[in-house]
Amino acid sequence: MMGLSIQGVALAIGPSLLAFLVIARWMSPYKRRLPPGPTPIPFLGNVFDIKADAPWISYTKMRETYGDIVYTSALGMDIIALNSEEVANELLDGRSQIYSDRPYIATIDLFGWDCATALMRYGARFKIHERLYHQVFRPEATISYRPKQIQKAYEMLPCILENPADYAGHFEAFAASIVMSLMYDYDVTSHDDVIVNAAKRALDLFLRVATPEKTALFAAFPILMKLPSWVPGLGLKDAILSKEYVKVLLDMPYDYVISNRANGTAQACMVSDALERYEILQDTDNPEMVTEIKASAAAVYAASVETTGSYLLIFTLAMMNNPEVQERAQSEIDNVVGFDRLPNFDDLPALPYIGALLREVKRWHPVAPLAAPHSNMEDDFYKGYFIPKGASILPNVWAMAHNPEKYPEPESFHPDRFLNPDGTLNDDTMPWIFGFGRRRCPGRDIGDASIWCAITCILATFTIKKPIGQEPQIKWASGLTSYPLPFPCRFVPRTAHDAQGLRRLVQSSLP
């Protein structure tokens, strides 16, 4: 069986089965009440209408013809894209009691990511994760993490100075070091850390191979997941590797916490605090809760590192291509911070343009341009349209972020769109960037703080420029997330500091 694809499998289906599916679908009394959308092909649906590597672009273009709510289908799956924040808020926030589920995503189990809270079905297990996150992500707790976040941002600067070509690796190490510290009190000391590498490989495999197209294929034909791993085109060999890497992420940092608790050196962190709260001395005390503690911590790691590292890559590209924005941001930092220390969170209220810049980074190119799908737990009607139970509801964050009525010239990078006439930040915080309703990312405040301290410290010490005599060709990662793959650029020090001098500045700036 070579080169399996949705089209190839569909062509192999008997004509009688296809006829039955088509007739059954069109006999539905609700068929003509579905939201508008392009005309589907029998059984295949709209697979040829959607760009596999950038479905958010396809749905955004459909908005011009069909509006803010668009119906498509693929292999019998109902898919409804929400192209405006107003519609998404009304359904996913206003009716969260029925729109908080996730559709069945076959690739989650296949790749070993059933631990991922963000992709989990809404039920008892998800609610356990919610309770675990409540302690670590409550507002007063997030403030207490800031000294660790700023410390990790400072430590990243000499690494960039010494090896600027590996800036993407430094961003990833920065993001990993923060979340590993908060989840496990684990100190990441190098790019070659065994846990970090295992997590990166597992996440890269999942995001690259577990595409919406493959998810639809496996959901329609579950038997494909039982084929031998050598069958090409399905990613089954990658799935085996992914499961092994995920197991390392689940077990190794957890075992590190257990070891520290046994020898009396454990410090406060999510896993240790949860074990204390549930009075777990050994895994056998409460094996079900141990499983969820491992899973929830690993899920935070995966989501945080992917998001933070990706936004720093987007920031780097934006600064390289918009020197006037970078210069204005640096001028604001210089006026507030000076040159004898590095920025810290005490400076945040006095740096509104940096705040606007951060928002514009997230708006200009959202890391998750098509947010994780919601699913409704019962049939629903919205503005006369029928939304069948179990539909995949896709919040098109890209369309929201690039709405020209709200954000004129959406392809341009203009932080001023988030400032009031007096220079203060406006009220547009774009909460939808982090999801909707009960599925909104619980760690969004920590994520924003990590990105803020990283970009502020980088701008204080470096100017990001294009390579001399070269126009970089930007390639974008495709899959469930979107970000620029590492590209050539220059991190030019703004002062005459060598690595040793920058380290002295770091030490003198630490609280």
C-alpha positions in Angstrom: 0.0 0.0 0.0 1.9 3.0 -1.3 1.4 6.7 -0.9 -1.9 6.5 1.0 -3.9 9.8 1.1 -7.4 10.9 1.6 -8.0 10.8 -2.2 -6.5 7.4 -2.7 -8.5 5.8 0.1 -11.7 7.4 -1.1 -11.2 6.1 -4.6 -10.8 2.6 -3.2 -14.2 2.7 -1.5 -17.0 0.9 -3.2 -19.5 2.9 -5.2 -22.4 1.5 -3.2 -21.0 2.8 0.1 -20.4 6.2 -1.4 -24.0 6.3 -2.7 -25.4 5.4 0.7 -23.4 8.1 2.4 -24.4 10.8 0.0 -28.1 9.9 0.0 -28.1 9.7 3.9 -26.4 13.0 4.1 -28.8 14.8 1.8 -31.9 13.2 3.3 -31.1 14.9 6.6 -34.0 17.4 7.4 -31.4 19.9 8.6 -29.1 19.8 5.6 -30.3 23.0 4.0 -30.1 24.8 7.4 -26.4 24.3 7.8 -24.2 27.4 7.6 -23.1 28.5 4.1 -20.0 27.1 2.5 -18.4 25.8 -0.7 -20.2 22.9 -2.5 -18.7 19.6 -1.2 -17.7 16.6 -3.3 -19.6 13.5 -2.3 -17.8 11.8 0.7 -14.6 13.7 0.2 -16.3 16.9 1.2 -14.2 20.0 0.8 -10.7 18.5 1.0 -9.7 20.3 -2.2 -11.0 23.7 -1.0 -8.7 23.8 2.0 -5.0 24.4 1.9 -3.5 21.5 3.8 -0.5 23.6 5.0 -2.5 26.7 5.9 -6.2 26.0 6.3 -6.7 29.3 8.2 -5.9 31.2 4.9 -8.6 29.2 3.1 -11.2 29.9 5.7 -10.3 33.6 5.8 -10.8 33.8 2.0 -14.1 32.0 2.4 -15.3 34.8 4.7 -15.5 37.1 1.8 -18.1 34.9 0.1 -19.9 33.1 3.0 -19.4 35.3 6.0 -18.3 34.8 9.6 -19.6 31.2 10.0 -18.6 28.7 7.2 -19.6 25.1 6.8 -17.2 22.5 5.2 -16.9 18.8 5.5 -14.2 16.1 5.1 -14.8 12.4 4.9 -18.1 12.7 6.6 -16.9 15.1 9.4 -18.9 18.3 9.9 -16.5 21.3 10.2 -17.7 24.8 11.0 -15.2 27.7 10.9 -15.8 30.8 13.0 -14.2 33.8 11.2 -15.0 36.6 13.7 -14.4 37.0 17.4 -18.0 38.1 17.8 -19.4 34.8 16.6 -16.7 32.8 18.5 -17.4 34.7 21.7 -21.2 34.2 21.4 -20.8 30.4 20.8 -17.7 29.3 22.7 -17.9 31.7 25.6 -21.6 32.5 25.8 -22.7 28.8 25.3 -19.6 27.2 26.9 -21.8 24.7 28.7 -22.2 22.8 25.3 -19.2 24.1 23.4 -16.4 23.0 25.7 -15.7 19.6 24.3 -13.1 18.6 21.7 -13.9 16.4 18.7 -12.3 12.9 18.6 -8.7 13.5 17.4 -7.4 10.1 16.3 -3.8 11.1 16.2 -3.6 12.0 19.9 -3.6 8.4 21.0 -1.6 7.3 18.0 1.2 9.7 18.9 1.0 9.2 22.7 -0.3 12.7 23.4 -3.5 11.7 25.2 -1.8 13.6 28.1 -2.3 17.0 26.3 -4.9 18.9 28.3 -5.6 21.3 25.4 -6.7 18.4 23.2 -8.5 16.4 25.8 -12.3 15.7 25.7 -14.3 17.7 28.2 -14.9 15.4 31.2 -13.7 14.1 34.5 -10.0 13.9 33.4 -10.0 17.5 32.0 -11.5 18.8 35.2 -8.8 17.1 37.3 -6.2 19.0 35.2 -8.2 22.2 35.7 -8.0 21.8 39.5 -4.2 21.1 39.3 -3.7 24.2 37.2 -5.7 26.4 39.4 -3.0 26.4 42.1 -0.1 27.2 39.9 -1.8 29.6 37.5 -3.9 31.7 39.9 -3.0 35.5 39.6 -1.1 35.8 42.9 1.0 32.8 42.0 1.9 34.0 38.5 3.4 37.2 40.0 5.7 35.1 42.2 7.3 33.5 39.2 8.6 36.7 37.7 12.0 36.7 39.4 12.7 33.3 37.9 11.5 34.5 34.5 13.6 37.6 34.4 16.6 35.6 35.6 16.3 33.2 32.7 15.9 36.1 30.3 19.1 37.6 31.6 21.0 34.3 31.3 19.9 34.0 27.6 21.7 37.2 26.7 25.3 36.1 26.9 24.4 32.9 25.0 23.1 35.0 22.2 26.2 37.2 22.3 28.6 34.2 22.1 26.6 32.2 19.5 24.1 34.4 17.7 23.7 32.0 14.8 21.9 29.6 17.2 19.4 32.2 18.4 16.5 29.8 17.9 18.1 27.3 20.2 18.6 29.9 22.8 14.9 30.9 22.6 13.9 27.3 23.0 16.3 26.8 26.0 14.9 29.9 27.6 11.3 28.8 27.2 12.1 25.3 28.4 14.1 26.5 31.4 11.2 28.5 32.7 8.5 25.9 32.4 10.8 23.1 33.8 11.5 25.3 36.8 7.9 26.0 37.5 6.6 22.5 36.9 9.5 20.4 38.3 12.0 22.8 39.9 14.4 21.4 37.3 17.3 23.5 36.0 17.9 23.2 32.3 21.6 23.9 31.8 22.2 23.1 28.1 20.5 22.5 24.7 21.5 18.8 25.0 19.4 18.2 28.1 17.9 14.7 27.7 14.4 15.6 28.8 14.3 18.8 26.7 15.5 16.9 23.6 12.9 14.1 24.1 10.1 16.6 24.5 11.2 18.6 21.5 11.4 15.5 19.3 8.0 14.3 20.4 6.4 17.6 19.9 8.0 18.2 16.5 6.8 14.8 15.3 3.3 15.4 16.5 2.9 18.9 15.1 4.5 18.0 11.8 2.8 14.7 11.1 -0.5 14.9 13.0 -2.1 17.3 10.5 -5.9 17.9 10.3 -5.9 16.0 7.0 -4.3 12.9 8.6 -6.7 13.3 11.6 -9.7 13.2 9.3 -8.2 10.2 7.4 -7.7 8.2 10.6 -11.1 9.2 12.0 -12.8 8.0 8.9 -10.7 4.8 8.6 -9.5 3.7 12.1 -8.2 0.5 10.6 -5.3 2.5 9.0 -3.8 2.9 12.5 -3.4 -0.8 12.8 -1.3 -1.1 9.6 2.4 -2.0 9.9 4.6 0.9 10.7 6.5 0.5 7.4 3.5 1.6 5.4 4.5 4.9 3.8 2.5 8.2 3.9 0.8 7.7 7.3 3.5 8.6 9.8 3.1 5.3 11.7 6.8 4.9 12.3 7.0 8.5 13.6 4.1 7.6 15.9 6.1 4.9 17.6 9.0 7.2 18.2 6.7 9.9 19.5 5.2 7.6 22.1 8.7 6.8 23.3 9.7 10.4 23.6 6.4 11.4 25.4 7.1 8.6 27.9 10.4 10.2 28.7 8.8 13.6 29.2 6.1 12.1 31.5 8.5 10.0 33.6 11.9 11.6 33.9 11.2 15.0 35.3 8.5 13.5 37.6 11.1 11.0 38.9 13.5 13.9 39.5 10.9 15.5 41.8 10.3 12.2 43.6 14.1 11.9 44.2 14.3 15.4 45.6 11.3 14.8 47.9 13.0 11.6 49.1 16.3 13.3 50.0 14.7 16.5 51.4 15.8 18.9 48.7 12.5 19.4 46.9 11.5 23.1 46.3 8.1 24.5 45.5 6.9 23.5 42.0 3.6 22.3 40.5 4.4 18.6 40.7 5.8 18.7 44.2 2.9 20.8 45.5 0.4 18.5 43.9 1.9 15.5 45.5 1.9 17.2 48.9 -1.7 18.4 48.4 -3.0 14.9 47.6 -0.8 13.3 50.3 1.0 11.0 47.8 4.2 9.6 49.2 4.4 6.7 46.7 2.8 6.2 43.3 0.8 3.3 44.7 -0.9 5.7 47.1 -3.1 7.2 44.3 -2.0 5.9 40.9 -4.8 7.6 39.0 -3.8 11.0 40.4 -0.1 10.4 39.8 -1.0 9.7 36.1 -2.8 13.1 35.9 -0.1 15.0 37.7 2.4 13.6 35.2 0.2 14.4 32.3 -0.9 17.9 33.3 2.8 19.0 33.9 3.9 17.5 30.6 1.1 19.2 28.8 2.1 22.6 30.2 5.6 22.0 29.1 4.7 21.2 25.5 2.3 24.1 25.1 4.5 26.7 26.8 7.8 25.9 25.0 6.1 25.7 21.6 4.2 29.0 22.1 7.0 31.1 23.8 9.8 29.9 21.4 7.6 30.5 18.3 6.6 34.0 19.3 10.2 34.9 19.9 11.0 33.8 16.3 8.1 35.9 15.0 9.4 38.8 17.1 12.9 38.4 15.6 11.5 38.5 12.1 9.3 41.5 12.8 12.2 43.5 14.2 14.5 42.6 11.4 12.0 43.8 8.8 10.8 46.9 10.8 13.8 48.8 12.0 11.8 51.9 12.8 9.6 50.0 15.2 12.7 48.4 16.8 14.4 51.8 17.2 11.3 53.3 18.8 11.1 50.4 21.3 14.7 50.7 22.2 14.4 54.4 22.7 11.6 53.8 25.2 13.7 51.2 27.1 16.7 53.6 27.1 14.6 56.4 28.6 13.2 54.3 31.3 16.0 51.8 32.1 19.2 53.6 31.1 22.4 51.7 30.3 23.7 50.6 33.8 21.2 47.8 34.3 18.9 45.5 32.5 15.1 45.9 32.4 12.9 44.1 34.9 9.2 43.8 35.7 9.2 46.9 37.8 9.6 48.8 34.5 6.6 47.2 32.8 4.1 50.0 33.6 6.5 52.6 32.1 7.0 50.7 28.8 3.6 50.9 27.0 5.2 50.7 23.6 6.8 47.4 24.5 3.4 46.2 25.6 1.9 47.3 22.3 4.8 45.6 20.4 4.1 42.3 22.2 0.4 42.5 21.3 1.3 43.2 17.7 3.7 40.2 17.5 0.8 38.0 18.6 -1.7 39.6 16.2 0.6 39.9 13.2 1.2 36.1 13.1 -0.6 34.0 15.7 1.3 30.8 16.5 -2.0 28.9 16.5 -3.7 30.6 13.6 -6.5 28.0 13.6 -7.1 27.3 17.3 -7.7 23.8 18.6 -11.2 22.7 17.5 -14.1 22.8 19.9 -17.1 20.5 19.7 -20.7 20.9 20.7 -22.1 18.3 23.0 -25.7 18.7 21.7 -27.4 20.0 18.6 -27.6 23.8 18.5 -29.0 26.6 16.3 -27.3 29.9 15.8 -28.9 32.7 13.7 -31.1 30.2 12.0 -28.2 27.8 11.2 -28.1 24.3 12.4 -24.9 23.1 14.1 -25.0 19.4 14.4 -23.8 17.7 17.6 -20.2 16.6 17.5 -19.2 19.1 14.8 -15.6 20.3 14.7 -15.8 24.1 15.5 -12.7 25.9 14.3 -12.0 29.4 15.7 -10.2 31.0 12.9 -7.8 33.2 15.0 -6.0 34.3 11.8 -9.2 35.8 10.4 -9.8 37.6 13.7 -6.3 38.9 13.9 -6.3 40.1 10.2 -9.8 41.6 10.2 -9.2 44.8 8.2 -12.2 46.5 9.7 -10.6 46.3 13.2 -7.0 46.2 12.2 -6.4 48.3 9.0 -3.5 47.1 6.9 -3.5 43.8 8.8 -0.4 42.5 7.0 1.7 45.4 8.2 3.4 45.5 11.6 2.1 48.5 13.5 2.2 48.4 17.4 0.5 51.8 17.5 -2.8 50.1 16.8 -2.8 49.1 20.5 -2.1 52.6 21.9 -4.4 55.4 22.9 -3.8 58.9 21.6 -2.0 59.7 24.8 0.5 56.8 24.4 -1.1 54.5 26.9 -2.1 50.9 26.1 -5.7 50.6 24.9 -8.2 47.9 26.1 -7.7 45.5 23.1 -5.9 42.6 24.9 -7.0 40.1 22.3 -8.0 37.3 24.8 -9.0 35.1 21.9 -5.4 34.6 20.9 -5.3 32.1 23.8 -8.5 30.4 23.1 -12.1 30.6 24.2 -14.4 29.8 27.1 -13.5 26.9 29.4 -10.7 25.9 27.0 -8.8 29.2 27.2 -5.1 28.6 28.0 -4.7 28.6 31.8 -1.0 29.7 31.5 -1.6 32.7 29.3 -0.4 35.2 31.9 2.9 33.3 32.5 3.4 33.0 28.8 2.9 36.7 28.2 5.3 37.5 31.0 8.0 35.2 29.6 7.7 36.8 26.1 7.7 40.3 27.6 10.9 39.9 29.6 12.7 38.1 26.7 11.9 40.7 24.1 12.6 43.7 26.4 16.0 42.3 27.5 16.9 41.5 23.9 16.0 45.0 22.7 17.9 46.5 25.5 21.1 44.8 24.5 20.9 43.9 20.8 19.7 45.4 17.5 18.4 42.7 15.2 19.4 43.3 11.6 19.4 41.6 8.2 22.5 39.7 7.0 24.9 42.0 5.1 24.3 41.7 1.4 21.5 39.1 1.8 17.7 39.1 1.8 16.7 36.1 3.9 14.2 33.7 2.4 11.6 32.9 5.1 10.1 29.5 5.3 7.2 28.8 7.7 6.6 25.6 9.7 3.3 23.9 8.7 1.1 21.8 10.8 -0.9 22.6 13.9 1.3 25.7 14.6 2.9 28.3 12.4 6.1 30.1 12.9 9.2 31.1 10.8 11.9 28.4 10.6 15.3 29.8 11.7 16.6 32.3 9.2 19.9 34.2 8.9 20.0 37.5 10.8 22.4 39.5 12.9 22.2 40.2 16.7 24.4 43.3 16.9 25.4 44.3 20.5 24.2 47.9 21.3 27.2 48.5 23.6 30.8 47.5 23.6 30.1 44.7 26.1 32.0 41.4 25.6 30.5 38.2 27.0 32.2 38.7 30.3 31.0 42.3 30.6 27.5 41.3 29.7 27.6 38.7 32.4 28.7 41.3 34.9 25.7 43.5 33.8 23.5 40.5 34.3 24.8 39.8 37.8 24.4 43.5 38.8 20.8 43.5 37.5 19.6 40.5 39.4 17.4 41.3 42.4 
